[in-house]
Amino acid sequence: MKRAVIPVATMLAIQVMISLSVLSLSVMMPAVARDLEIDPKLVGIFTAIIYAGGAIMALVAAGPIVRFGAVRVCQAALLAAAIGLAFNSLATVAATVIAVLFIGAAQGPINPSSAHILAARVPREWFGTVFSLKQTGVPIGFALAGLIFPLLLELVGWRGASLVAAAATVVAALVLEPLRPSLEVISIAGKPSASIWRSIRFVLTHERLRVLGWSAFVYVIAQHTFTFYLVTYLYQHCGLTIGRAGLLLSASQLVGTVVRLLSGGMGDRIPRMQLLGWTGILMTAGCIATGLLASDSPFWLITLVVVAYGAVVISWNGTSQAEFAHLSPPGEAASVAAVQTALAFSGAVFGPPIFALIASLAGYRLAFFAVAACVLVAAIWQIAAARAEPQNV
């Protein structure tokens, strides 16, 4: 494990910066929508664009990761995020669409790159813990976005906030350069990745990976309708200020970081698919409770529900990625992880726009209930699959 410390820390830091960039528009959306004269619920469409780009780039990235190195690909991703943030500062609808395309392209290669490096450096019995630790970069990045962007909105406005974030992302790409040679030696020396189409067939025909993959698709719908709509939901439906809503988003992400680590450690000791199934049961309850919040709900109750649901709805991804890496053929962790990432991101493509449509036509409550129903089906599917065929962990 000693040789994995620097790779894990590096991939964690990259994940934080990319996640901060991804959530930036959602946190600033009420202010952006007001200035651009658009409906704040369009954040669902922008989220779909981000994750569609991410899903495509995840599949495309498997080959370049092996040819050019995982860290080099991550540097390119950070620069793409910086370009997107800079475009957002132009304050036009067209520029914002271009911005989300670049940000979506930026996040696609991160999980395959991480799998390529970490699978070669980490003992399999530590996969759950290490992949979950790396994935804490998502809630940490989201929490930082919930804290930093409301402050920047007050100081420099949303255009200035976008430029500050773009500059920070460029700095992160430059800081990676001294670390690249030591990480890429291990990364490039491995067996070339399999054809991405072969990896897609492998995942979709593998009994456990197929269940895990489609369940990840559903779980991401819950995760991202919560994360990307929370500030707008609490602002419009519950009457909270953007600052208070952002604070609750940050709190849920920070608590979720701890829960994600606990989930990863548990996944190294009990069957991961079973753990993911029961996590889905808790997600279902949290989603229903969130949908039941009302404009007159006391702040303490809103806090309790939001933090509890947020903690569990972001806890599962590292455990899922660890099981994908565990079941990957030797030398093919990047390409198999690319398929998992594409399936998960596809959930973020379809879920938020449908959530927005339901919320617009029938209200937020029914939208949350619809998500809960889908998650419950996926959770029961995984529990049944785990009982039918016990996993090796």
Secondary structure, 3 states (H helix, E strand, C coil): CHHHHHHHHHHHHHHHHHHHHHHHHHHHHHHHHHHHCCCHHHHHHHHHHHHHHHHHHHHHHHHHHHHHCHHHHHHHHHHHHHHHHHHHCCCCHHHHHHHHHHHHHHHCCHHHHHHHHHHHHCCHHHHHHHHHHHHCHHHHHHHHHHHHHHHHHHHHHHHHHHHHHHHHHHHHHHHCHHHHHHHHHHHHHCCCCCCHHHHHHHHHHCHHHHHHHHHHHHHHHHHHHHHHHHHHHHHHCCCCCHHHHHHHHHHHHHHHHHHHHHHHHHHCCCCHHHHHHHHHHHHHHHHHHHHCCCCCCCHHHHHHHHHHHHHHHCCCHHHHHHHHHHHCCCCCHHHHHHHHHHHHHHHHHHHHHHHHHHHHHHCHHHHHHHHHHHHHHHHHHHHHHHHHCCCCC
